[in-house]
């Protein structure tokens, strides 16, 4: 190999290395979320996505040094949309459950809170046992609807596409109770729209249904990407960014037990 050939080869390798480094630096990910589950994710009237999930996603992307954009998707089609490559990851308060792990690969959790029951303020229902024969509203295709099916078989379960619809029905007296994440219900009850109702009771976590908390979901088998999210979650927990976001929304640590 003569000098000019060696020079050309070295220059080519350097150029390829520079290109590879640039590609890594400019890596882009599309994040899917629901946009209808405040305070975790919500699409505001001005088109802005807000909420704990969204801020955590932004922090994770910054920690991973990738550029992220967001796409909203109806909850009941969010896993098929991930599988069809509409986006690269779901950050939408998706609980890590055995059933979902058959369809997607998860990071470790980024928060874990229990479910709860809410009822109208003037409801005669005093405890969970009083839900027998009553109609409970829940968002469909969620761990909360599954929880009600398993643990409240003597109640009638009415499913809704989003949480907003069951909130309207209980406020207007069309159902007797609702089940959802305790944080979602508590934040709603603080608003004017939630002035109708109160928390009846938090519910014990059922590991088989509620899983190990909410994680970042990626396409099945994309373990390397899931691991990157797990590493980033640990990093923002350690550097204080997680607490900064947590304290913006909650007065307790939603991460849950270590």
N, C-alpha and C positions, 0 to 999 in steps of 0.2 A: 504494500500500500504506500503510495508516494505521499509527500507532504500535503499537497493540495487535496488529495482524497481524504487523508486523515482530518484535515481542517474542515472539509465539507461534512464529514460524518459527525465530528464533534459539534459543529454548528447546528446540524439537524437534531442531534440529541438534546442540545440546549433549548432549541425552539420547541421541541415536543414537551420538554419538562416545563417550560414556561407556560405552554398552552394547557398542560394538565393542571398546573397550579392555578391558572386563571379559571379553568372550568370548575375546580373545587370551590374556589373563592366565590364564584358566581352561581353556585348550585341553587336551584329554585325548587320549592315545594308548594303544592296547593293543599290547603287545609280545608276540610269539609266540616261544617257545623250546622246546627238546626236553625238558630236565629229566632227561636220562639220559646225559650226556657229561662226566663230571668229568675235570679240574678246571674245565672251561669252563662247564658248567651242570649242575645236579643237583637233583632234588626230594628233599629229606630226608624221613625217616620222620615228622617232625612237620609236614610240609606246607610247609616253608620252601624257597624257591628260593635256591640259592647258586651261586657260581662266578664266574669271570672275566667271562664274557659278561654275567651278571646285574649285577655291580657296574659294568661299563662302561656298560650300558644305563641304569642309574640315574644315573650321572654325566652321560651325554649328555642325558638328560631334564632334569636340573637345569640344565645349561648352556643348553638350549633354552627353559627356563622353561615346561615343560609337565608336566602330571601324568600319570604312566605307571602302568599296571597290567599284570600279566603273565598269560599263558595258556600252558599246556603243550600240546604236540601231538606225536603220533608223527612221527618224521622223514620217513617215506616219504609222508606226506600234508601236510607243512607248507606247501609252495608252493600246492597247491590250497586249503588253508584260508586262506592270505593272499588268494588271488584271490577267494574267496567272502566276504571281509570279516569273517572271524572275528577277525582282528586287523589292525593297521595296518602293522606292520613285523616282520621276523624278525631277531632278534639271537641267533644260535645256531651260531656258528662255520661259517657257510655260505660256502664258497669262491666267489669271483667267477670264473665260467667262462663261455665263449661260449654253451654250451648253456643255462645258467640265465639268461643275459642275454636270451635270446629270450622268457623267461617273466616276468621281474621286472626292476626297475630297482635298481641297487646304488649305495650310497655308495662313497667310496674305502675302502680297507682300514682295519681297526683292529688287525689283527695278521696275521703270516704266518710259519708254521713248516712244516718239511718232514715228509714221511711217513717211516715207519720200519717195520722188520720185527722182531717179537719171536718167540722160540722158547723151548721148555723149557730149563732150565739144563743138563740132561743130553743135549740134542739132539746128534746127530752132524753136523748141518748146520753148516758152517763159514762159508759165504758165500751170497750170493744165487743163485749158480749151482747150489748144492746143493738149491735148492727145486724143481728139475725132478722131476716125478712126485709131489710132495708136496701135501698139502691145506692151503690157506691160508684162514683165516677173515677175514671183513671185514663191516662193517656195510653193508647194501644201500643203494643209491641215494646213494652217497657218491663223492667223488673218489678215495678209497682203493681202493674196489672197482673203479672204472674203471682206476686205475693198474695194479692186478694183472692185469686182463683184457688190457691192452695190453702190459705189459712182462714178464709171467710167463705166457705162453700155454701153456707146457708143465706148468704146475701146475694142480691142481684147485681151483677157487674155490668156497668155501661161504659163502653170504650169510646174515646174521642181522638181525633187526629192530632190535636195539640192540647196543651194544658189550658190555654186561653178559653177553649170551649167548655171544659168542665167547670171552670171558674164562673162562667156566665150562668150555667145551669144551676149550680148550687146557690148562687146569689139570687136567682129568680125562683127558688123553691122547687125546681124540677127534679132534684135528686137529694138524698138525705145526707151524704157524706162524700168525701173525696180522699184518695190516697196518693201520696207523692213523697218526694224527698222533703225532710223536715225543714231544710233551709229554704227551698222553693216556697213551701207553704208559709213559713214564718215571714219571709220577705213580702209575700203577697198580702198577708194579714196586716202588715204595717201601712199598706197603701189604702187610698179611699175605696178602691174597687174591692178590697178584701175586708172592708169594715163589717161585712155581713157575718163573718165567721170567726171561729176560734179553733185552736189545736185541741183535739179530744185527748190524744195520747201519742207519744212516740212509740214505735214498734221495735221489737228486738230484731236485729239483723239475722236473716236466714242465709248462711254462707252459700247454700246450694242455689239460692235465687239471687241474692244481692251481690254475691261474688266477693272479690277482694278489693272493692273500691272502683273508682272511675279511672280508666287508663286511656292512653293514646292507641287507637287501632290503626293498623296498616294491613296491606294485603297479606293473605296467608302465605307464610314462608319467608316474608321479608324481615327476617330476624335482625339483620344488621341495622336496618332503619329503626326498628323497635328498640334495639339496644342503645342507639344514639339518643333516642328520646329519654330512655331510662337514665342514662348518664347525665343528660341535661337536667332532668328533674332533680336528681341528687345535687347537682351543682347549684341550681337556684335555691334549693333548700339551704345549702351551706353558705352561700354568699349573701343571703338576706333578701334577695329579690322576691322569693316566694312570700315571705312574711310581709313585705311591702304591698304586694298585690292582695294577699289575704286580708290585711288590715283595712284595705280600701273598701272591702265588701262585708266583712264579718268581724264580730267581736270575740271570736274564738278561733282555734286552729282547725280548719276543715280537713286538714291532712288526716286526722284521726290517729288511732293507735299506731305506734311505730311498727 
